[in-house]
Amino acid sequence: MSATVVPTSVVKAQSEGERRWFAGGGVHTWKVRAEDSNGAFLMFEDRMEQGKVTPLHIHPETDETLVILEGEILAHLDGTEQRVSEGGIMLATRGLPHAFMVTSPFARLLCVQTPGNIESFYWDASDPIADDVDSGEVDFDRIAASGQRNGGITILGPPPFAH
């Protein structure tokens, strides 16, 4: 019989959370670190500009839920594409090939990784930024290298979207 992970309680204001530039594009505001939730999940807000795209990838041991707070993305889930706008969600279960592209001028997503075992990948592929900074250098090689070092993600190929 396995033990159930019991997350601890967390309260943060809208402006709280460490801001980091993610090398794949976008500003992460970390709302719940894995240690805050006793490893149950990781949660961050992601603000991205139009055209931000992810490579086709999987998370072998993590379910990824994206809640669209503002804007719109084109979600690619195992070969099927669908637009997801404000108030919608995308759930990519562990092992499911997926990618997304921001189609609106900007998008703001709440990202929840369950369990929180993928934090080291995101942390290693990002850098702290000042409150008045909203961009940085996109570096997909850094993303792939972090995945190789830390696990949590397997890059399957380039973004699957037609241009």
Phi, psi and omega per residue, in radians:
M1 nan 2.266 -3.110
S2 -1.584 2.639 3.123
A3 -1.373 2.518 3.085
T4 -1.532 2.321 3.085
V5 -1.386 2.229 3.127
V6 -1.908 1.912 -3.138
P7 -1.192 2.690 3.053
T8 -1.522 2.839 3.135
S9 -1.384 2.489 -3.140
V10 -2.430 2.379 3.022
V11 -2.288 2.226 3.082
K12 -2.432 2.506 3.069
A13 -1.345 2.883 -3.119
Q14 -0.930 -0.697 -3.069
S15 -1.465 -0.076 -3.090
E16 -1.535 2.611 3.116
G17 2.134 2.440 -3.136
E18 -1.181 2.316 3.111
R19 -1.653 2.316 -3.133
R20 -2.407 2.443 3.025
W21 -1.441 2.098 3.102
F22 -1.524 2.267 -3.041
A23 -1.103 -0.291 3.064
G24 -1.460 -0.007 -3.119
G25 1.852 2.296 3.077
G26 1.958 2.707 3.108
V27 -1.825 2.097 3.068
H28 -1.626 2.330 2.943
T29 -1.989 1.903 -3.036
W30 -1.308 2.008 -3.113
K31 -1.640 -0.761 3.123
V32 -2.392 1.989 3.059
R33 -1.363 2.763 -3.132
A34 -0.976 -0.730 -3.130
E35 -1.168 -0.503 3.090
D36 -1.136 -0.544 -3.086
S37 -1.766 0.219 -3.093
N38 1.049 0.546 3.102
G39 1.451 -0.029 -3.076
A40 -1.179 -0.655 -3.134
F41 -2.827 2.949 3.048
L42 -2.227 2.389 -3.121
M43 -2.384 2.263 3.034
F44 -2.524 2.691 3.018
E45 -1.606 2.464 -3.112
D46 -2.209 2.089 3.093
R47 -1.910 2.159 -3.043
M48 -2.348 2.741 3.123
E49 -1.699 2.805 3.125
Q50 -0.918 2.382 3.137
G51 1.648 -0.249 3.085
K52 -1.017 2.282 -3.070
V53 -2.410 2.618 3.060
T54 -1.899 2.665 3.010
P55 -1.232 2.845 3.029
L56 -1.193 2.231 -3.047
H57 -2.687 2.982 3.006
I58 -2.304 2.768 2.936
H59 -1.998 1.803 -2.995
P60 -1.051 -0.549 -3.033
E61 -2.245 0.383 -3.055
T62 -2.462 2.370 2.983
D63 -1.563 2.380 -3.116
E64 -2.052 2.109 3.094
T65 -1.987 2.222 3.080
L66 -2.004 2.148 3.049
V67 -1.849 2.126 -3.089
I68 -1.448 1.907 -3.139
L69 -1.479 -0.647 3.094
E70 -2.598 2.572 3.048
G71 1.522 -2.765 -3.073
E72 -2.620 2.526 3.016
I73 -2.203 2.770 2.947
L74 -1.811 1.989 -3.103
A75 -1.650 2.373 3.066
H76 -2.033 1.947 -3.130
L77 -2.123 1.881 3.075
D78 0.868 0.788 3.063
G79 1.654 -0.151 -3.137
T80 -1.919 2.336 3.127
E81 -1.909 2.476 3.118
Q82 -2.647 2.404 3.058
R83 -1.345 2.432 3.119
V84 -2.278 2.097 -3.096
S85 -1.982 -3.101 -3.061
E86 -0.770 2.231 -3.133
G87 1.618 -0.229 3.136
G88 -1.541 2.980 3.109
I89 -2.334 2.752 2.973
M90 -2.242 2.242 3.071
L91 -2.077 2.074 3.045
A92 -1.917 1.849 3.142
T93 -1.231 2.767 -3.087
R94 -0.947 2.336 3.124
G95 1.481 -0.096 -3.121
L96 -1.497 2.139 3.096
P97 -1.095 2.275 -3.118
H98 -2.689 2.883 3.079
A99 -2.849 2.902 2.993
F100 -2.614 2.821 3.123
M101 -2.388 2.357 3.086
V102 -1.376 2.145 -3.105
T103 -1.858 -0.265 3.097
S104 -1.616 2.941 3.141
P105 -0.926 -0.612 2.977
F106 -2.689 2.856 3.078
A107 -2.449 2.593 3.069
R108 -2.229 2.114 -3.075
L109 -2.118 2.570 2.936
L110 -1.752 2.086 -3.058
C111 -1.900 2.204 3.125
V112 -2.146 2.119 3.122
Q113 -1.865 2.155 -3.077
T114 -2.193 2.116 -0.103
P115 -1.284 -3.039 -3.080
G116 -1.459 0.444 -3.034
N117 -1.346 -0.006 -3.059
I118 -1.837 0.061 -3.054
E119 -0.993 -0.742 -3.078
S120 -1.089 -0.562 3.071
F121 -1.072 -0.926 -3.105
Y122 -1.119 -0.726 -3.090
W123 -1.098 -0.793 -3.106
D124 -1.196 -0.426 -3.107
A125 -1.745 0.389 -3.129
S126 -2.522 2.868 -3.140
D127 -2.345 2.534 3.064
P128 -1.065 2.524 3.080
I129 -2.339 2.797 3.112
A130 -1.299 2.798 -3.112
D131 -1.087 -0.430 -3.090
D132 -1.700 0.214 -3.124
V133 -1.913 2.362 -3.124
D134 -2.244 0.271 3.127
S135 -2.683 3.027 3.124
G136 -2.976 -2.958 -3.108
E137 -1.502 2.208 3.053
V138 -1.375 2.281 -3.054
D139 -2.527 1.529 -3.111
F140 -1.165 -0.438 3.054
D141 -1.123 -0.671 3.094
R142 -1.122 -0.679 3.109
I143 -1.058 -0.864 -3.128
A144 -1.085 -0.731 -3.136
A145 -1.131 -0.702 3.106
S146 -1.116 -0.696 3.089
G147 -1.085 -0.686 3.129
Q148 -1.181 -0.718 -3.119
R149 -1.266 -0.704 -2.940
N150 -1.913 -0.188 -3.041
G151 1.254 -2.923 3.092
G152 1.611 -0.434 -3.117
I153 -2.561 2.515 3.012
T154 -2.220 2.076 3.111
I155 -1.375 2.162 -3.123
L156 -1.670 -0.438 -3.119
G157 2.988 -3.034 -3.136
P158 -1.199 2.966 3.070
P159 -0.949 2.390 -3.033
P160 -1.519 0.153 -3.013
F161 -1.564 2.410 3.059
A162 -1.275 2.484 -3.099
H163 -1.667 nan nan
